[in-house]
Amino acid sequence: NAEQLVIVTALADPEPQPRLLDRALVAAFVAGMQPILCLTKSDLADPESLLSTYRSLGVPWVVTQRGGDLDVVRERLRGRTSVLIGSSGVGKSTLVNALVPDAHRDVGVVNTVTGRGRHTSTSAYMLALPDGDGWIIDTPGIRSFGLAHVLPEHLIEAFPDLDEMTEDCPRGCTHGTDEPECGLDEALLAGQVDPDRVSSFRRLLTARSESAY
């Protein structure tokens, strides 16, 4: 079974898609997989502005650039089965080819008009990392996926520090910003939780309830 969800997103060309990234994180948390942010093309943009949005979630991250050293990425993948997902054009196939030199995955370019990449993968492939150091599953470029099946109580289980603050919430509480008597709001007022963590959780909660991106 896959243990990690590696969410590949470019820092530029194409621009990051935070809503899609949020939805991928929700999918990983609910599936019990370890999410990893893989930020590509750092030679084109500074990763800090994007990382500052997700740092409070405690999600591991790696930063790459074209032609750069991938030792940190290899270390994250070593001994694991990891699924790589990302929009078309973010450099996922380029990354796979660098990690598995005989993979020969097709590489596309970003359309300068739409800012989107061309689909170069049409099906998922499971590839062994060199020296038997793990497996990666390369998936087709994504543009949307739905999360209507994800319940709030399942999502908050991925945040143990927040989950324990919701034990006395009213029945049916979704833990959103407009819920009366939500334990998260009481914990915020009492200074018992990190406001950034609550904000990040509620952003993911909103991503879950939005229509498929």
Helices and strands as residue ranges (DSSP letters): E 4-10, H 18-31, E 34-40, H 48-54, G 55-57, E 61-63, H 71-77, E 80-85, H 92-99, E 125-128, G 130-132, E 134-138, H 152-156, H 160-163, G 164-166, H 183-189, H 195-209
